């Protein structure tokens, strides 16, 4: 069987760069500016790459609200330095020096899922049905929680 070699004339091994010198944007874009016309004194800012746009405009989110009947404060302080920072896993993680209650909420949700998985085990189900063993489980979980608070230096820590 003969070997056939296909070659194309004029095909480059790498694509050429897309010109971005015509890219202009007026930022920072805030919630206040959505649906509004641009003020006359605002001038478009020229950016040549996405990295340069992140560097110039430094997008961030400072979110504060209260939730629940008790009015618990919920805060998320996020800075975006690249597109990877918009990943939900990254948003639900903690940054040093920033408050992110989403990270705390995610860790509690993960803990509840792990507890649910453990309580699905037959031996734990049987222990939960026995009132004496149920009390032991609750006491052990409370002791564990207190030890975690002591380690973290959180509220309720023994002095």
C-alpha positions in Angstrom: 0.0 0.0 0.0 1.5 3.4 -1.0 2.2 6.1 1.7 0.4 9.3 1.1 1.8 12.5 2.5 -0.5 15.5 2.8 1.1 18.9 3.0 -0.5 22.3 2.8 1.1 25.3 1.3 1.0 28.5 3.3 0.1 27.0 6.6 2.0 28.3 9.5 3.0 26.2 12.5 1.6 28.7 15.0 -1.2 31.2 14.6 -0.3 34.8 14.4 -1.1 37.1 17.3 -4.5 38.7 17.2 -4.1 42.5 17.2 -5.5 44.0 20.4 -4.5 47.6 19.9 -8.1 48.4 19.1 -9.4 47.1 22.4 -10.7 49.8 24.7 -12.8 49.7 27.7 -14.2 52.2 30.3 -13.7 50.8 33.7 -14.0 50.3 36.6 -17.5 48.9 35.9 -19.5 49.0 39.1 -23.0 48.0 39.9 -23.9 51.8 40.1 -22.9 52.2 36.4 -24.9 49.3 35.0 -27.6 50.7 32.7 -26.2 54.3 32.9 -24.5 56.3 30.2 -20.9 57.0 30.5 -20.0 60.4 31.9 -18.5 62.8 29.3 -15.2 63.1 31.2 -14.6 59.4 31.3 -12.1 58.3 28.6 -11.6 54.8 27.4 -8.6 53.0 28.7 -6.5 51.1 26.2 -5.5 47.6 27.2 -3.4 45.2 25.1 -4.1 42.0 27.1 -6.3 40.5 29.7 -3.4 40.5 32.2 -2.9 44.2 31.7 -6.6 44.8 32.3 -6.4 42.9 35.6 -3.3 44.9 36.5 -4.8 48.3 35.7 -8.3 47.9 37.1 -7.7 45.5 40.0 -11.2 44.0 40.2 -12.5 43.1 43.6 -15.7 42.3 45.5 -16.5 43.5 49.0 -19.9 41.9 49.9 -21.6 42.4 53.2 -25.1 41.4 54.2 -27.0 40.0 57.2 -28.8 36.7 57.1 -31.2 34.8 59.2 -33.6 35.8 62.0 -30.6 36.7 64.3 -29.1 39.0 61.7 -25.8 37.2 61.3 -23.3 39.2 59.4 -22.0 37.6 56.2 -18.9 39.0 54.5 -16.9 38.1 51.5 -13.8 40.1 50.5 -12.4 38.9 47.2 -9.7 40.1 44.8 -9.4 38.9 41.2 -5.9 38.9 39.7 -6.7 36.5 36.8 -9.5 34.5 35.3 -8.6 31.6 37.5 -9.7 33.6 40.5 -13.3 33.4 39.3 -13.4 29.6 39.7 -16.0 28.7 42.3 -13.4 26.5 44.2 -11.1 29.5 44.4 -13.9 31.8 45.6 -14.8 29.3 48.3 -11.2 29.3 49.6 -9.6 31.6 52.2 -7.0 34.3 51.3 -4.7 35.5 54.0 -5.7 38.9 55.4 -9.2 38.7 53.8 -12.5 37.7 55.4 -14.4 35.2 53.4 -17.4 33.7 55.1 -18.0 31.6 52.0 -15.0 29.6 52.9 -16.3 29.0 56.4 -19.7 28.0 55.0 -18.2 25.6 52.5 -16.1 23.9 55.2 -19.3 23.4 57.4 -21.1 22.0 54.4 -18.3 19.6 53.7 -18.2 18.6 57.4 -22.0 17.9 57.3 -21.6 15.8 54.2 -18.8 13.7 55.8 -20.9 13.3 59.0 -23.9 12.1 56.9 -21.7 9.6 55.1 -20.4 8.3 58.5 -23.9 8.0 59.9 -24.9 5.9 56.9 -22.5 3.1 58.1 -24.5 0.3 59.7 -22.5 0.2 63.0 -23.0 3.9 63.5 -26.8 3.5 62.8 -27.0 0.8 65.4 -25.1 2.9 67.9 -27.4 5.9 67.3 -30.5 3.8 68.0 -29.1 2.9 71.4 -29.8 5.9 73.7 -26.7 5.4 75.9 -24.4 5.2 72.9 -26.2 8.1 71.2 -25.3 10.2 74.3 -21.7 9.1 74.0 -21.6 10.1 70.4 -23.1 13.6 71.1 -20.7 14.1 74.0 -17.7 13.0 71.8 -18.8 15.4 69.0 -19.2 18.3 71.6 -15.7 17.5 73.1 -14.2 17.5 69.6 -15.9 20.8 68.7 -14.5 22.4 72.0 -11.0 21.1 71.2 -11.2 22.6 67.7 -12.3 25.9 69.2 -9.4 25.8 71.7 -6.9 25.1 68.8 -8.4 27.9 66.7 -8.7 30.3 69.6 -12.3 30.8 68.8 -15.3 31.7 71.0 -15.9 29.4 73.9 -12.2 28.6 74.2 -11.0 27.7 77.7 -8.4 30.1 79.1 
